[in-house]
Amino acid sequence: MNYIGIVGALSSLGQGVIAVLKNQPEQFKVVFKVDDRYTTQNLVKGEFQNLEQVLSHGINPSLVLDFGVPEKIFERAKFYRDYEIPAIMQTIFGDERCHILANSRGLSQNVHTPLILVPEFSVIKVSMVNNLKVIAEYLANDVKNIHIDVLYNTERYNNFNQWLYWAYQLNEVLGEYTKTYRQDGCTLTCGFVHYGFMKITSMNKNEENIHIQITTEEREIPFRCEMRYDLLDSRIKGAIKVLNWYIDNCKAKTLCGINANIYKDILAALV
């Protein structure tokens, strides 16, 4: 049996994953749910406002799925390391913060419990980036820019970290190793990659529409595509895929000891 804790339990993603786990009672049991929107803690229902409340009741999960908002997400990551709680987090950290986490040991001082960092759970979006990297590599000598417009209507649509992470990867494919970026309102530019973001309230809830266009130095457009899909459904599938990867690998200790048990962007290798 896998005893699961959920952070960000009232988010659409948290609720969707909880529903999937409840349909597999022989394999999963949700032992606590954390969300800052709970008005009070409820031990009977396993509902808490923060992780400290969970710790005070001695609840020990097999794994935490963290879908919480970006605020204090690094503090939560340190919490998992300090108290030796394996966790899958919807975030990505830079080298400096990963170094801090890699050198953070738990109470026993010699244990590195797995910490899995996933910048984006959407299997569709991760597949899109994987394919875009292949296309960019093929066109590398001719690319002038990659323009990506994102139209969305999602709950608590958060930070640009995932998009910056992907911009760094695409720039490296094109031989540009900069991590300098410019944000101007709803636009984000990093090297060859230009993003535009716009919330469209007339779209269906959790729907996302992405337009991609690659332009060459000769102002030709060798690649253009559009994707419109249910972002929530795609994220739920990705979260469950990473969870199953953890059960098959980290929990069985077949990967323990690698890079202090910090794994980044696992989903990109699974889709």
SEZA-379901 format. One line per field, with one value per residue (C-alpha): x negated, y, z negated; residue in three letters. Coordinates in nm, 3 decimals, always signed. Layout:
! residues N
X	X, ...
Y	Y, ...
Z	Z, ...
resn	Ala, ...
//
This chain:
! residues 271
X	+0.000, -0.121, -0.020, +0.001, +0.008, +0.142, +0.030, +0.247, +0.539, +0.810, +0.650, +0.806, +0.499, +0.504, +0.873, +0.827, +0.536, +0.720, +1.014, +0.781, +0.613, +0.949, +1.031, +0.730, +0.793, +0.588, +0.274, +0.321, +0.458, +0.460, +0.360, +0.360, +0.456, +0.295, +0.422, +0.402, +0.767, +0.895, +1.060, +0.945, +0.764, +0.976, +0.795, +1.087, +1.094, +0.716, +0.739, +0.467, +0.367, -0.008, -0.267, -0.360, -0.011, -0.058, -0.393, -0.246, -0.008, -0.285, -0.136, -0.405, -0.326, -0.503, -0.514, -0.387, -0.248, -0.301, -0.075, -0.089, -0.125, -0.477, -0.488, -0.720, -0.772, -1.147, -1.073, -0.846, -1.122, -1.361, -1.090, -1.068, -1.446, -1.475, -1.207, -1.302, -0.970, -0.985, -0.807, -0.710, -0.686, -0.538, -0.837, -1.191, -1.482, -1.806, -2.151, -2.209, -1.889, -1.936, -2.284, -2.135, -1.877, -2.136, -2.343, -2.045, -2.026, -1.742, -1.726, -1.940, -2.213, -2.291, -1.970, -1.872, -1.506, -1.395, -1.287, -1.138, -1.106, -0.863, -0.836, -0.509, -0.285, -0.105, -0.203, -0.089, -0.298, -0.606, -0.570, -0.540, -0.870, -1.044, -0.935, -1.021, -1.377, -1.418, -1.285, -1.501, -1.811, -1.731, -1.689, -1.957, -2.169, -1.871, -1.654, -1.598, -1.338, -1.083, -0.758, -0.511, -0.173, +0.019, +0.391, +0.537, +0.821, +0.675, +0.705, +0.419, +0.216, -0.129, -0.483, -0.699, -0.954, -0.851, -0.865, -1.207, -1.336, -1.221, -1.363, -1.704, -1.684, -1.578, -1.851, -2.113, -1.997, -2.052, -2.397, -2.291, -2.366, -2.222, -1.992, -1.922, -1.559, -1.327, -0.972, -0.741, -0.385, -0.247, -0.553, -0.874, -1.189, -1.496, -1.749, -1.581, -1.256, -0.970, -0.653, -0.321, -0.060, +0.305, +0.594, +0.916, +1.214, +1.441, +1.239, +1.350, +1.214, +0.871, +0.850, +0.520, +0.439, +0.074, -0.052, -0.413, -0.603, -0.968, -1.107, -1.437, -1.690, -1.534, -1.196, -1.058, -0.834, -0.944, -0.736, -0.404, -0.150, +0.145, +0.265, +0.590, +0.653, +0.774, +0.474, +0.613, +0.671, +0.321, +0.167, +0.350, +0.217, -0.135, -0.120, -0.003, -0.275, -0.546, -0.390, -0.402, -0.764, -0.847, -0.682, -0.864, -1.205, -1.274, -1.058, -1.227, -1.561, -1.686, -1.788, -1.881, -2.210, -2.207, -2.269, -2.162, -1.825, -1.716, -1.554, -1.467, -1.224, -1.158, -0.838, -1.032, -1.191, -0.862, -0.637
Y	+0.000, +0.349, +0.620, +0.950, +1.310, +1.581, +1.946, +2.186, +1.951, +2.203, +2.289, +2.138, +1.919, +1.808, +1.720, +1.534, +1.325, +1.246, +1.116, +0.887, +0.754, +0.680, +0.456, +0.239, +0.165, -0.154, +0.046, +0.400, +0.565, +0.945, +1.001, +1.382, +1.681, +2.023, +2.351, +2.707, +2.751, +2.512, +2.729, +2.496, +2.169, +1.855, +1.546, +1.313, +1.418, +1.451, +1.817, +2.062, +2.418, +2.351, +2.076, +2.170, +2.068, +1.729, +1.680, +1.766, +1.470, +1.225, +1.133, +0.962, +0.928, +0.704, +1.001, +1.357, +1.493, +1.869, +2.074, +2.380, +2.741, +2.876, +3.085, +2.914, +2.616, +2.610, +2.607, +2.308, +2.131, +2.186, +2.059, +1.731, +1.690, +1.781, +1.536, +1.263, +1.268, +1.158, +1.410, +1.486, +1.861, +2.069, +2.303, +2.337, +2.498, +2.646, +2.500, +2.699, +2.585, +2.227, +2.235, +2.346, +2.067, +1.809, +1.893, +1.892, +1.575, +1.452, +1.385, +1.071, +1.280, +1.009, +0.970, +1.140, +1.069, +1.110, +1.456, +1.462, +1.806, +1.827, +2.168, +2.071, +1.765, +1.808, +1.512, +1.706, +2.012, +1.807, +1.608, +1.938, +2.063, +1.731, +1.751, +2.120, +2.050, +1.790, +2.031, +2.317, +2.098, +2.003, +2.371, +2.502, +2.699, +2.882, +2.968, +3.335, +3.290, +3.054, +3.229, +3.060, +3.213, +3.062, +3.129, +2.989, +2.990, +2.796, +2.818, +2.998, +3.001, +3.040, +3.148, +3.154, +2.906, +2.614, +2.833, +2.972, +2.621, +2.515, +2.832, +2.749, +2.400, +2.527, +2.793, +2.529, +2.324, +2.635, +2.699, +2.986, +2.931, +3.249, +3.247, +3.617, +3.698, +3.996, +4.003, +4.279, +4.237, +3.926, +3.864, +3.679, +3.673, +3.455, +3.418, +3.276, +3.205, +3.456, +3.386, +3.564, +3.484, +3.582, +3.469, +3.426, +3.394, +3.284, +2.963, +2.653, +2.620, +2.454, +2.477, +2.584, +2.686, +2.703, +2.848, +2.778, +2.931, +2.902, +3.177, +3.157, +3.428, +3.447, +3.518, +3.186, +2.979, +2.615, +2.506, +2.617, +2.434, +2.489, +2.273, +2.307, +2.068, +2.014, +2.114, +1.967, +1.622, +1.627, +1.725, +1.456, +1.192, +1.327, +1.332, +0.971, +0.871, +1.023, +0.867, +0.522, +0.586, +0.662, +0.343, +0.133, +0.292, +0.516, +0.326, +0.003, +0.184, +0.097, +0.460, +0.566, +0.746, +0.916, +1.291, +1.286, +1.148, +1.471, +1.401, +1.682, +1.667, +1.294, +1.326, +1.439, +1.094, +0.911, +1.059
Z	+0.000, +0.086, -0.164, +0.023, -0.099, +0.130, +0.112, +0.308, +0.250, +0.344, +0.678, +0.989, +1.033, +0.670, +0.687, +1.016, +0.888, +0.563, +0.769, +0.968, +0.653, +0.488, +0.784, +0.693, +0.323, +0.332, +0.420, +0.286, -0.025, -0.066, -0.429, -0.432, -0.219, -0.262, -0.120, -0.250, -0.152, -0.420, -0.686, -0.966, -1.014, -1.034, -1.160, -1.084, -0.718, -0.701, -0.598, -0.702, -0.624, -0.618, -0.649, -1.005, -1.118, -0.948, -1.121, -1.462, -1.429, -1.335, -0.995, -0.787, -0.414, -0.165, +0.071, +0.106, +0.432, +0.417, +0.646, +0.423, +0.538, +0.602, +0.285, +0.034, +0.265, +0.195, -0.179, -0.124, +0.069, -0.223, -0.459, -0.267, -0.276, -0.644, -0.752, -0.501, -0.316, +0.052, +0.271, +0.629, +0.680, +0.959, +0.992, +1.118, +0.932, +1.061, +0.994, +0.674, +0.504, +0.625, +0.470, +0.137, +0.151, +0.256, -0.053, -0.287, -0.495, -0.708, -1.078, -1.043, -0.871, -0.616, -0.419, -0.094, -0.031, +0.331, +0.447, +0.798, +0.961, +1.254, +1.425, +1.594, +1.560, +1.892, +2.110, +2.418, +2.338, +2.247, +2.571, +2.758, +2.614, +2.686, +3.049, +3.075, +2.957, +3.233, +3.498, +3.367, +3.384, +3.743, +3.840, +3.603, +3.850, +3.999, +3.696, +3.621, +3.349, +3.198, +3.113, +2.876, +2.791, +2.500, +2.461, +2.144, +1.893, +1.603, +1.227, +1.050, +1.371, +1.223, +1.283, +1.592, +1.449, +1.670, +1.981, +1.891, +1.827, +2.174, +2.331, +2.184, +2.335, +2.678, +2.675, +2.595, +2.893, +3.105, +2.956, +2.730, +2.361, +2.216, +1.916, +1.945, +2.008, +2.037, +1.909, +2.027, +1.904, +2.070, +2.288, +2.207, +2.419, +2.367, +2.647, +2.957, +2.771, +2.749, +2.546, +2.536, +2.268, +2.261, +2.043, +2.244, +2.011, +2.298, +2.333, +2.148, +1.795, +1.796, +2.174, +2.328, +2.683, +2.795, +3.124, +3.226, +3.515, +3.614, +3.835, +4.027, +4.103, +4.451, +4.282, +4.396, +4.167, +4.196, +3.897, +3.754, +3.541, +3.308, +3.019, +2.829, +2.544, +2.187, +1.978, +1.655, +1.804, +1.954, +1.620, +1.426, +1.667, +1.629, +1.250, +1.238, +1.486, +1.265, +0.954, +1.116, +1.219, +0.856, +0.734, +0.995, +0.943, +0.644, +0.399, +0.503, +0.445, +0.793, +0.850, +0.498, +0.455, +0.796, +0.763, +0.397, +0.511, +0.682, +1.017, +1.258, +1.548, +1.533, +1.735, +2.043, +2.058, +1.998, +2.268
resn	Met, Asn, Tyr, Ile, Gly, Ile, Val, Gly, Ala, Leu, Ser, Ser, Leu, Gly, Gln, Gly, Val, Ile, Ala, Val, Leu, Lys, Asn, Gln, Pro, Glu, Gln, Phe, Lys, Val, Val, Phe, Lys, Val, Asp, Asp, Arg, Tyr, Thr, Thr, Gln, Asn, Leu, Val, Lys, Gly, Glu, Phe, Gln, Asn, Leu, Glu, Gln, Val, Leu, Ser, His, Gly, Ile, Asn, Pro, Ser, Leu, Val, Leu, Asp, Phe, Gly, Val, Pro, Glu, Lys, Ile, Phe, Glu, Arg, Ala, Lys, Phe, Tyr, Arg, Asp, Tyr, Glu, Ile, Pro, Ala, Ile, Met, Gln, Thr, Ile, Phe, Gly, Asp, Glu, Arg, Cys, His, Ile, Leu, Ala, Asn, Ser, Arg, Gly, Leu, Ser, Gln, Asn, Val, His, Thr, Pro, Leu, Ile, Leu, Val, Pro, Glu, Phe, Ser, Val, Ile, Lys, Val, Ser, Met, Val, Asn, Asn, Leu, Lys, Val, Ile, Ala, Glu, Tyr, Leu, Ala, Asn, Asp, Val, Lys, Asn, Ile, His, Ile, Asp, Val, Leu, Tyr, Asn, Thr, Glu, Arg, Tyr, Asn, Asn, Phe, Asn, Gln, Trp, Leu, Tyr, Trp, Ala, Tyr, Gln, Leu, Asn, Glu, Val, Leu, Gly, Glu, Tyr, Thr, Lys, Thr, Tyr, Arg, Gln, Asp, Gly, Cys, Thr, Leu, Thr, Cys, Gly, Phe, Val, His, Tyr, Gly, Phe, Met, Lys, Ile, Thr, Ser, Met, Asn, Lys, Asn, Glu, Glu, Asn, Ile, His, Ile, Gln, Ile, Thr, Thr, Glu, Glu, Arg, Glu, Ile, Pro, Phe, Arg, Cys, Glu, Met, Arg, Tyr, Asp, Leu, Leu, Asp, Ser, Arg, Ile, Lys, Gly, Ala, Ile, Lys, Val, Leu, Asn, Trp, Tyr, Ile, Asp, Asn, Cys, Lys, Ala, Lys, Thr, Leu, Cys, Gly, Ile, Asn, Ala, Asn, Ile, Tyr, Lys, Asp, Ile, Leu, Ala, Ala, Leu, Val
//
